[in-house]
Amino acid sequence: MPVFGRRKGSHPRLLPELDDTALGQVRRRVESCWDRGSLDTPVMALMADVLDDAGEDWDRKAHRLRVLAGSAGRALPGIWRERNPGNQSAVLLHAWSDLLQARQEGSTVDLDATRASCRLAAELLPADPTPWTVYLATLRLERRPPTELSAVWREIKARDPWNREAHLQALGYLSPDECGSSGQVLDLLDSVRVMPPNAPAAGLELTALVRNHQRTMASGGVTALGAGEFWRRHDAVAMLDRAAQHWPSPGFLHHAQALADLNLLAYALIKAARPSDAAAALRATGGVATPWPWNAENEPLAGFSRHYARARETA
């Protein structure tokens, strides 16, 4: 399994693969084959290789599946699966592609069939939590009953207790905007207090805080005017203190989407009026931006770039 280092650069950029250079090479090949209007067998082989290379790093496998599903459209995953019906990665990519398509307005994706694909992928590789994570995401999309979620959640936790993607999907499902409540979000956050500080799901609490902040800002009026006080709450200060102290340190965060969590941290520190800490987090990204959370108020790359330039000036 190769070690993926942070990419250095002076020009901010949006890279779906973040600092996973092997994934980036395959993503570009997938996109170029669509530009040519052809579906090459070698591209399918490259996808198989990059997913197999993740091994039992389930966090990286999920990251690679998400990026490839976003680049490959509907046809390529379907053709790959049709040609390789027993390939677990092909089945999973097809399911993830279904999920992305189902989120589009007017979609006619049959999510029952997607869940059947997830069950097949789970049978093909029982140790892998990823099929259950995609299954959970389909339940969230359809706002299915909590009893269905609970059973799937147990499958995930038994395989990968701190799975990043699964925890983010659960956070969305349990939020007041979807199927849950503020109390259920707090219960979820309380349940992860014992996880290692650099686990893949380490950004869950900060994600909840930023989503809460953005929800407050979107409501407008007097509530939004007082949003600055949000970052002076004890829980927010304590979370930011811990993250600002450790996350930007080289090698502290080493999961596949560490750069996404550093983007999140930088954004939160800016909102909390902690420019020095924010600059350290921004420099640790190496100039790789993520659409969220920067897209809440600006074109994402423009919003990130402005702050990143200032951070480099103060280095």
N, C-alpha and C positions, 0 to 999 in steps of 0.2 A: 504494500500500500504506500504510494508516494506521500511525501510530506508537502503540503501546499503552503508556501510562504506568502506573506503580505506583499502585494505588488506596489512598488514605489512609482510615483509619477507626479508631474507638476500640473497636469491637466485633469480636472475632475471629469468623471465619466460614469455613465450608468451601465453596469454590466450585470445581466441577470445571473451569471455564474459566480459573481463576486470575485474571490481570489482563487477559484478552482480552475486552474489553467487548462487541465485536461478536458474538463467539461466545456470550457469556452471554445476549444478547438472543434469539438464535436458539434456544439450548437451552431457554429458558423458554417460547418459543412451541411448540416440539416437545412439551414436557411438558404444556402446557396443552391442546393438541389431543388428547392421550390422555385427559386428565381429562374432556374433553367427549365422548369416545367417537367422535371423527370424525378423518378424515385429510384435511386440506385441501391442495389444490393450492398455495395461496400459501405454506404451510410448506415444501413441497418446493422451491419457487423460492427461498425464503430460505436453505435448506441449500445449494443450488447456488451462490448468490451468495457466501456466506461461505467456501465451499471454493475457488471460483474466485478470490476476492480474495486468497487466500494466494499466488497466483502460483507462482513457483519457490522460495519459502521452504518447502522440503520439511519442515523441522522444524515449522513452524506448521501446515502442512497435516496432518501426522500428528497433532498435538495436537488439531486441530479434528475430524478423523475419529474419534479415540478418544472424545472427549466426546460427539459426536453419536451414535455407535454405542451408547454407554452410556445415552443418553436416549431413543433412538428405538425400542428393542425390536426384535422380528423383523419385524413386519408392514410398518412404514413403509419401511425400506430395500428390502425385496422389492418393494413396490408402486412405489417410485420407479424402481428398476432396470427393472421390467417395462414402465413407461411410457417409459423413456429408455434403451434397451438399448445405445446407443452413447455414453452419457455416462460418461466415465472415473470421475468422482467417485461416481456412483451405483453403479457396479460395485464400486468400492473400499469404499464404505460397507457394501454388502451383504456383502462378504468379511469386513470387520472385525466386523460384527454376528455373522456365523457364528462367528468366532473367540471372541467373548465368550460365545456360547451353548455352544460346545464345551467351555468350561471348567466348565460347570455339571454337577453330578453327574447321571448318568442321561441325558446329552445323546445325541441320535441324529444330530448334524450330520455330514454326509459331507465330511470335510476334503479328500478328493481333488477334490470339486466346488469347494471353496473355493480350492484351489490352481489349478484351471482358471480361476476368476474372476480370480485374481491374474495369471495369464499373459495373460488378455484385457486387463486394465487396463494391463499393461506394454506390450502392443501398441498400445493406444489413445494412450498418452503415454509413449514410450520413455525420455525423460529422467528420469522420476519414479522415485525409489528406493522409494517407499512400497509398491507392489505386492510388491516383493521382500522388504520388511521384514515384511509380513503373511505372506508365504509362509514366511519363516524362523520366524515365531512358530508356524505350524502344525507345522513340523518339530519344534520344541521340545516342543510339546504332546504329540506322538506319540512323542517320543524316537527320531526317525529317525537313521540312520547319519551319522557325521561327513562322509562323502563327499558326501552330499546338501547338508549345510550349507555346505560349502566352495564349491560351485558358486554357490549363492545369495549367499553373502558376497561373492564377487568381483563379482557384478552390483551389489550395493549400494555397495561401495567405489568402483567405477568412476564412480558417479553422485553420491555424496555421502559423502566420506571420513569425516566426523565426525558421521554421523547418530545422533542421541541414542537414538531408539527401537530402532534396529537393534543398537547396542552394548549396550543393556540386555538385549535378547533374547538376544544372544550370551553375555553374562555369565551369564544364567540357565542357558542350555543347557550351558555349560562348567563349571558349578559342581559340586562333589562331590555335591550333593543331587540332581542330575539326570543328565546324560550325561558329565560330565567329571571333573576333579580339581583340586586346589589348584594343581598345576603348570600346568595349562592356563589357569586364571584368571590366573596370573602372566604367562604368555606373552601373553595378550590385553592385560593392563595395560601390559606392556613395549612392545607395538606402538603404543600411543597416546601414548607419552611426547613425541612430536614435535608433537602437535596444538597449536594456539593455546590459550593459557590460558583464553580465554573462549568456546571452541567449544561447540556444543550438547551434546557428549558430555563436557564438562569434569568433570562429577560422577561419571564412571564409577568412578574409583579410590575415591572416598569412598563410593559405593554399595556397592562390594565390601567395604570396611572395616566399614560399618555392618551389612551382612548377616552378615559373619563374627562381629561382636560379638553380634548377636542369636542367631546359631546357638550361640555359646558359652553365652550366658545360658540358652537353652532346654534345654541339655543338663543343667543343674542340677548339684548336688553340688559337689565340690571345684573342678572346672573353672570353674563359674560364680562361685564365691567369688573367684577370681583374675582376674575379668574386668576389674577396674580397671587391672591392669597392661597390658592390651591397648593402652590409649590412651597408654602411655608408650613404646611401641616406636618406633624411629627412623622407620619409614615412616609411621606414624600421625601422629606429631608434625610431621614435615615436610609432610605433606599438609594438616593442619589449619592450620599456620602460613601456608602459601601462600593457602589459601582464606580464612581469617579476615582476612588483610591486604587481599585484593582483592575478593572476591565482594560484600560489602555496599556497596561504593562505587557511587553512583548511575550507572547506565548501563554498568557493567563487564560484567555478564551481561545480554544482551539477547535471548536465545533465548526461544521460546514458553513453556518451562517453567522459566524462571529462578526463579520463586517456589518451585517444588518443590525445586530445588537449595538454595535458601536455607533452607527448612524442614529439609532433610537436614543442612545444615551446623550449624544451630542445635542440632538434636538431638545430633549428634556432639560438639559443644563442651560441651553439658551433661553428657554421659556422661564426657567427658574432664576434668570439673571446671574448666572455663574460663568462669566465669559472665560476666565482662565482655565477652569476645568473643561468647559466645552471645547476650547482650543486643543487641549491635550487629546480629547476623544476624537476630534476631527482629524488631527494629524495621524492618529493611529489607524484611520480608515485608508490611508494611502491615496486618498482622492476618489475612492470608489463609493458612489452614492446609491441609495435605494429609493424607489418611488415613494414609499410610505416610510416615515410620516411627513416628509417634506411637501408632498402634494396637497396637504390640508390647506395651505395658504398660498402657495406659489407653484409655478412650473417646477417640478422637483429638482432638476439639475440646476436651474437658475438659483433657487433658494439655497441649495447646498453649496454651490460654487461661491456665492457671496461670503458665506461664513468661513468656508475653507480657505479662501484667499486671505482673510484676516488672520486665521489661525497660523498660516505659514509665515505671515509677516511678523508675528510675535514669537516665532520659534527661536 
